[in-house]
Each structure stands twice: as structure tokens, then as C-alpha cells.
Amino acid sequence: MLSPAQPRSPHSALSTQHSALLHWLDQLQGSGIRPGLGRMRVLLRALNNPHRAYPSILVAGTNGKGSTSAVLTSILNASGRRAAHYTSPHLVDLNERWTVAGEQLDPTGAILELQSASERAGIVPTYFEALTLIAFIAFARAKCDVAVLEVGMGGRLDATNVVKPIAAVITPVGMDHMEYLGNTLRKIAMEKAGVIHRGAIVLTSNDDPVVLDVIHKRAAKFGTRVIHVTAEHDTPLAGNFQRRNAALAVRTARELGIDETSIERGVRNTRWRGRLEHFRVNDKDIWIDGGHNLHAISQTAPFFDANVQRPRLLVFGMMSDKDVQPVVDRLFPLFDRVIATEPYPPRSVKAETFAGATPIPDPNDAFKAALQSNEPSIVITGSLYLAGAAIAFFDKIARP
């Protein structure tokens, strides 16, 4: 005879629902990139517009937007505000994308609400649109005071650009995502400047005259002045370029009326993983950075040259949708040996395509080989996906 069925515990039911919701979300990854704000607006109406429950700050740019938004969020939290932070991509855990008051949020309730709205509206969002909508829902549920939203790609048609920001912050703009944003710096800058709206404070750390011209023209349409940040500010984040990112966040905070004590405390308390992050393992110095295009590598290369002891080993992997060869030309000559790996197959460049590098496709195998090498210094860079894999690996074995 069959034994009577045992009643499932509430915890088991919740776990099953959580898994089902994550599966629904994960399935959206096949939807690709479909620029446009129409789906976002329809779904936000179905959700009763949670993005209007709090003021938002948009942080756009090619590189430095994650660090800048992290510093700004830390400052806002230090001032006593419940600051939300939406960032992408995550490095290790999906929940990294949504924080309020420095704590990661459980997105389960927000995913359920979004799934229901999607069914009612008859619209399936893209993966990034869903992640952004989850942020809007979760931040409203958490009753945040202000949200710092890192723009995903471009700006004008990015899913985050449905808000009317109180501040539009634009970090350095360079050549990236050309297949979507355009093949000239001016075209890319025009997409980034799309986050400028009427009534927003506009701040940028760009120095390129073309980019500045685009930003000023967009701001002039709305009668808004542009604050050009050229100063630097000390920061616990490694790399000289981070001082400019910190200064941009600091000036934004000042324009929003944050006091100097909170600003200094917030800068000092900033933590941002995978950006020149240092580990010490088996008497080796290991540096992990998410640099993923020429602009980012051009910022970190001087740090490697000045601060990383020779002989140096590079563990490198890049996504195939990037302009790979200029990065290789800038980076490889700085190292005595290179291991090539594949951070996110099948979208990664094949490890064996890098001339002169030792191909080890699996990232964990590449990290293990690096630890067994003779070089005292290891740099892992080329992709945020690779940085995430490295953090997950070294968190388990590194000395604090």
C-alpha cells in the first residue's frame, strides 16, 4: 500500500514558488535586446507606476557608472536616507542588483507581482526590462527615500529611462555596444545624453569635446546647466581613475544638499567589488577587475604597470560582442604570460583564438592553473562575467 501523502510545510511551498519564479525570470534571457520604452510603460501602468513612489537618479556612461553610483548610494545612506541602488550585471548572486540601505533585497514578491502584471497586460518583457521592473517594484515595497539607477546600455531607450530623474549623471563615454548605439562617439554620446530630462541636475566627468558638446546641447533643450566635474576625490577604491568617479558622486551629493560629514563618511564606507579588487593567496597577489572594453582597460593598464609586481600573469576572457583586438593590443604586452579562458560560453570569445596565450576554456581551471604558476602576480580581467567567476572562486580560498 502507498503511504498517506505527507502535508508539505509552508517553507517547502515557498521554496517551490521561489524556484518557479526564478525559472520564469531566467527564461526571459532568450528574449535578447529589444530597445524601446513601450513595453516598460505598459507594464508600469499595469503595476500602478511603482517608479513614481520615490525620486530617482540616473547614472549613465560607458565606464565608471557602477563605481560612481556605488559611491553616491553610500553617501546617501550615510546621510540617513534609505537609498536604493540598482546595478548590472551582478557578479556572483542575482540579488546584488537590488539593494536598499546597503542590504540586498529578496526579489520574490516583486517577481510574482511582475509576472501577474505581464499576464494581465499580455506583454512579456525582455530580461533586462524585467530586472528593472523588479527594481522599481521592490524599491517601492521597501519604502526607499531615493533610488540610484545605473543605466544598462545607452540611455535614451534604456529600460531605466522611464523615470523623470532629479539628477542625470554621465560618466566617461567611449566606444562600446556600437551595433546598438552607433559607430561614432557622437552617436553614442547622443544615446547616453538621452537620460537628461527637464528639471534634472546634469553632471558629467567627460572631457572629450564631442561628448561635452552633445551633453550641453541636450541640456540646453530643457534650459538646464551642465556641471562639468574635473576635480578628484580620495576614495578607498583602487586606481587613480576612481578618484574622478568619486568626485562626480561627491559633487552630485552636494548639488542634492547632502552635508559634508555625510559625504566624507559615505565615500570612506564605499565598497564596490570586482573593480581592481585585491586578494592574497599562496603568497600570490591577485587583482580582479571587470574591465570589458578599451576605454576601461586604458584606465586600469597604468595601475597594472605601476603597482603589480613582475613577472605578471594575465588571466583573460572577453565577450564576443566587444571590440576585442584593441583590448588585446593594449593589455597583453604588459604581461609576461597570458592564460585565455571563456567567462560566459557560448557568448565568449573562444580561448584558443588568442595568439600567444595558453587556452584553458573553463574559468575555474584557469584560476587553478594560475595559482600553480611561477608568477607572483596574477591579474584577472576582460569581462565582468570573468570577474564574477573569479570572486566566487577566490572568496572560498583567499585570506581576508
C-alpha positions in Angstrom: 0.0 0.0 0.0 1.0 3.6 -0.6 1.8 5.6 2.5 -0.5 8.5 3.1 0.8 11.7 1.5 2.6 13.9 3.9 1.5 17.5 4.1 4.1 19.9 2.7 5.4 22.5 5.0 4.8 26.2 4.3 8.6 26.6 3.8 8.5 23.9 1.1 5.7 25.6 -0.7 7.5 29.0 -0.5 10.7 27.3 -1.9 8.8 25.8 -4.8 7.2 29.1 -5.6 10.6 30.9 -5.4 12.2 28.4 -7.8 9.3 28.7 -10.2 9.5 32.5 -10.2 13.2 32.4 -10.8 12.7 30.0 -13.6 10.2 32.3 -15.2 12.7 35.2 -14.9 15.5 33.1 -16.3 13.5 32.1 -19.3 13.4 35.7 -20.4 17.1 35.7 -21.1 16.3 34.3 -24.5 14.4 37.5 -25.4 17.5 39.3 -26.4 18.0 43.1 -26.5 15.0 45.0 -27.9 15.5 48.7 -27.4 12.4 50.8 -26.7 10.3 52.0 -23.8 6.8 51.0 -25.0 6.8 47.6 -23.1 8.1 49.3 -20.0 5.4 51.9 -19.9 2.5 49.5 -20.5 3.8 47.2 -17.7 4.4 50.1 -15.3 0.8 51.2 -15.8 -0.3 47.6 -15.0 1.8 47.8 -11.9 0.4 51.2 -10.8 3.6 53.0 -11.6 5.9 52.0 -8.7 8.8 54.1 -10.1 6.9 57.2 -9.1 6.9 56.3 -5.4 10.3 57.9 -4.9 12.8 60.3 -6.6 15.4 58.7 -8.8 18.9 59.5 -10.0 20.1 58.1 -13.4 23.8 57.2 -13.8 24.8 56.6 -17.5 28.1 56.3 -19.3 30.4 53.7 -20.8 32.7 53.1 -17.8 32.7 54.1 -14.2 28.9 54.3 -13.7 28.9 51.3 -11.3 31.6 52.9 -9.1 30.1 56.3 -9.3 26.6 55.1 -8.4 28.1 52.9 -5.5 29.8 56.0 -4.0 26.7 58.1 -4.4 24.5 55.5 -2.8 26.9 55.1 0.1 26.8 58.9 0.6 23.0 59.0 0.6 22.9 56.1 3.1 25.4 57.9 5.3 23.2 60.9 5.3 20.4 58.9 6.9 18.4 58.3 3.8 17.2 54.9 2.8 18.9 54.8 -0.6 18.2 52.1 -3.1 20.7 51.0 -5.7 20.0 49.2 -9.0 23.1 47.9 -10.8 24.0 45.5 -13.5 25.3 43.0 -14.1 25.6 41.1 -10.9 29.0 39.4 -10.2 28.0 36.3 -8.2 24.4 36.5 -6.9 21.4 37.9 -8.7 20.3 39.8 -5.6 23.3 42.0 -5.8 21.4 44.0 -8.4 18.9 45.4 -5.8 19.9 46.9 -2.5 18.2 49.3 -0.1 20.1 50.9 2.8 23.1 48.6 1.8 21.1 45.4 2.1 20.3 43.1 -0.7 16.6 42.6 -1.4 14.7 39.3 -1.9 13.0 39.8 -5.2 10.4 37.0 -4.9 7.4 39.2 -4.2 8.4 41.7 -6.9 8.8 38.9 -9.4 5.4 37.5 -8.6 3.8 40.9 -9.0 5.6 41.5 -12.3 4.6 38.0 -13.6 1.0 38.8 -12.8 1.1 42.2 -14.5 2.8 40.6 -17.6 0.0 38.1 -17.9 -2.7 40.8 -17.5 -1.1 43.1 -20.0 -0.3 40.4 -22.5 3.3 41.6 -22.7 6.5 39.7 -22.0 9.4 41.9 -21.0 13.0 41.3 -22.0 15.3 40.0 -19.3 16.8 43.4 -18.5 13.4 45.1 -18.6 12.2 42.5 -16.1 15.1 43.2 -13.8 14.5 46.9 -14.0 10.8 46.5 -13.3 11.6 44.3 -10.3 13.9 47.1 -9.0 11.0 49.6 -9.3 8.6 47.3 -7.5 11.0 46.1 -4.8 12.2 49.7 -4.0 8.6 50.9 -3.7 7.8 48.0 -1.4 10.9 48.8 0.7 9.8 52.4 1.0 13.2 53.8 -0.1 13.8 57.6 0.1 15.7 57.8 -3.2 16.9 55.4 -5.9 20.2 55.4 -7.7 19.7 53.7 -11.0 22.6 52.5 -13.1 21.7 52.7 -16.8 22.2 49.4 -18.6 23.1 50.3 -22.2 23.0 53.7 -23.8 20.4 55.8 -22.1 17.7 57.2 -24.4 16.0 53.8 -24.9 17.3 52.0 -21.8 14.7 50.5 -19.6 15.7 52.7 -16.7 14.9 55.9 -18.7 11.1 55.8 -17.9 11.8 57.8 -14.7 11.9 61.6 -14.5 15.2 61.9 -12.6 16.2 64.6 -10.2 19.8 64.2 -11.4 21.3 62.8 -14.6 24.9 61.8 -14.0 27.0 60.9 -17.0 30.4 59.1 -16.5 33.1 58.9 -19.3 31.7 57.9 -22.7 33.6 55.7 -25.1 33.2 53.3 -27.9 31.1 50.3 -26.8 27.9 48.5 -28.0 28.3 50.1 -31.4 25.8 47.7 -33.0 23.1 49.3 -30.9 24.3 52.8 -30.1 26.1 53.8 -33.3 29.6 53.7 -34.7 30.8 57.2 -33.8 31.4 58.8 -30.5 28.9 61.5 -31.2 26.1 59.0 -31.9 26.9 57.0 -28.7 27.0 60.2 -26.7 23.6 61.2 -28.0 22.2 57.9 -26.7 23.8 58.4 -23.3 22.6 62.0 -23.1 19.1 60.8 -23.5 18.9 60.4 -19.7 18.8 64.2 -19.4 15.2 65.4 -18.7 13.6 68.7 -17.8 14.2 69.6 -14.2 17.1 67.2 -13.7 20.5 68.4 -12.4 23.1 67.4 -15.1 26.6 66.4 -14.1 29.4 64.8 -16.1 33.1 64.0 -15.8 33.6 63.7 -19.6 36.4 65.7 -21.1 36.0 64.8 -24.7 34.8 67.9 -26.6 32.5 65.9 -28.8 30.8 64.3 -25.8 30.6 67.6 -23.9 29.0 69.3 -27.0 26.3 66.6 -27.2 25.6 66.8 -23.4 25.4 70.6 -23.5 23.1 70.7 -26.5 20.7 68.2 -24.9 20.7 70.1 -21.6 20.1 73.4 -23.4 16.8 72.0 -24.9 15.5 71.9 -21.3 17.2 75.1 -20.1 19.4 73.1 -17.7 23.0 73.9 -17.0 25.7 71.3 -17.1 28.1 70.8 -14.2 31.5 69.6 -15.5 33.4 67.8 -12.8 37.1 67.9 -13.3 38.3 67.5 -9.7 39.4 64.3 -8.0 38.4 63.0 -4.6 40.2 60.5 -2.4 38.5 57.1 -2.3 39.2 53.6 -0.8 38.6 52.2 -4.3 41.9 51.3 -6.1 43.0 53.1 -9.2 43.7 56.8 -9.9 40.6 56.9 -12.2 38.4 56.1 -9.3 39.1 59.5 -7.8 37.4 61.1 -10.7 34.4 58.8 -10.3 34.3 59.6 -6.6 34.4 63.4 -7.3 31.5 63.1 -9.7 29.4 61.3 -6.9 30.5 63.9 -4.4 29.5 66.8 -6.5 26.2 65.2 -7.2 25.6 64.8 -3.5 26.5 68.4 -2.8 24.0 69.6 -5.5 21.4 67.5 -3.7 22.1 69.2 -0.5 24.0 66.4 1.4 26.2 67.7 4.2 30.0 67.3 4.1 30.2 65.0 7.1 27.9 62.5 5.4 29.7 62.9 2.1 33.1 62.0 3.7 31.7 59.1 5.7 29.9 57.8 2.6 33.0 57.9 0.4 35.0 56.2 3.1 32.5 53.4 3.5 32.1 52.6 -0.2 32.7 49.0 -1.2 32.5 48.0 -4.9 33.5 44.5 -5.8 35.3 43.4 -8.9 37.0 46.7 -9.6 40.7 46.3 -9.0 39.8 44.0 -6.1 42.9 42.5 -4.4 43.3 39.0 -3.0 46.3 37.3 -1.4 46.5 33.5 -1.9 49.5 31.3 -1.5 51.9 34.2 -1.4 50.5 35.5 -4.7 48.9 38.9 -5.2 45.7 38.6 -7.3 43.9 41.5 -8.9 40.4 41.1 -10.3 38.8 43.8 -12.5 35.7 43.8 -14.6 37.3 45.9 -17.4 35.4 44.9 -20.6 36.3 47.4 -23.3 39.3 49.5 -24.5 38.2 52.6 -22.5 38.1 50.6 -19.2 41.4 48.8 -19.9 43.1 52.1 -20.8 42.2 53.2 -17.3 43.4 50.1 -15.5 46.5 49.4 -17.5 48.6 52.2 -15.9 47.6 50.7 -12.5 48.8 47.3 -13.5 52.1 48.7 -14.9 52.8 50.8 -11.8 51.5 48.6 -8.9 51.7 44.9 -10.0 55.0 43.2 -9.4 56.7 41.4 -12.3 56.6 38.7 -13.6 52.9 39.1 -14.1 50.4 36.5 -15.3 47.2 37.6 -17.0 44.0 35.5 -17.0 41.9 37.0 -19.8 38.5 36.4 -21.3 36.1 38.6 -23.2 32.6 38.5 -24.7 32.4 38.2 -28.5 30.2 41.3 -28.9 33.1 43.5 -27.8 35.8 45.1 -29.9 38.4 42.6 -28.7 41.6 43.3 -30.7 42.3 46.8 -29.4 42.0 45.5 -25.8 44.4 42.7 -26.5 46.9 45.1 -28.1 46.8 47.4 -25.1 46.8 44.7 -22.4 48.8 41.7 -23.4 52.2 43.5 -23.7 52.0 44.4 -20.0 52.2 40.7 -19.0 54.9 38.0 -19.1 52.3 35.3 -19.8 48.6 35.0 -20.6 46.0 32.3 -19.9 42.9 32.7 -22.1 39.5 31.5 -20.8 35.8 31.7 -21.6 33.8 33.6 -19.0 30.3 33.1 -20.4 30.1 30.5 -23.2 28.8 30.5 -25.9 28.9 34.3 -25.9 32.7 34.4 -25.0 35.5 34.6 -27.5 37.0 31.1 -27.8 40.1 30.7 -25.7 42.2 29.2 -28.5 41.7 32.3 -30.7 44.2 34.4 -28.7 47.6 34.1 -30.2 50.4 33.5 -27.7 48.0 32.7 -24.9 47.6 29.3 -23.1 43.9 28.3 -23.7 42.1 27.0 -20.7 38.3 27.4 -21.5 36.9 26.7 -18.1 37.5 29.7 -15.8 37.9 27.7 -12.6 40.5 25.6 -14.3 42.2 28.8 -15.5 42.3 30.1 -11.9 43.7 26.9 -10.6 46.5 26.9 -13.2 47.3 30.5 -12.4 47.7 29.6 -8.7 50.1 26.8 -9.7 52.2 29.1 -11.9 55.6 30.7 -11.0 54.4 34.2 -11.4 53.9 36.1 -8.1 51.3 38.4 -9.5 48.0 37.5 -11.3 45.6 39.9 -13.0 42.2 38.6 -14.0 40.3 40.9 -16.3 38.4 41.3 -19.6 34.8 40.8 -18.6 32.5 41.4 -15.6 31.4 37.8 -16.1 35.0 36.7 -15.6 35.4 39.0 -12.6 32.2 37.4 -11.0 33.6 33.9 -11.6 36.9 34.9 -10.1 35.3 36.4 -7.0 33.2 33.3 -6.4 36.4 31.2 -6.7 38.7 33.2 -4.6 36.2 34.1 -1.9 36.4 30.5 -0.8 40.2 30.3 -0.5 41.6 33.7 0.0 42.9 35.1 3.2 40.9 38.1 4.5 
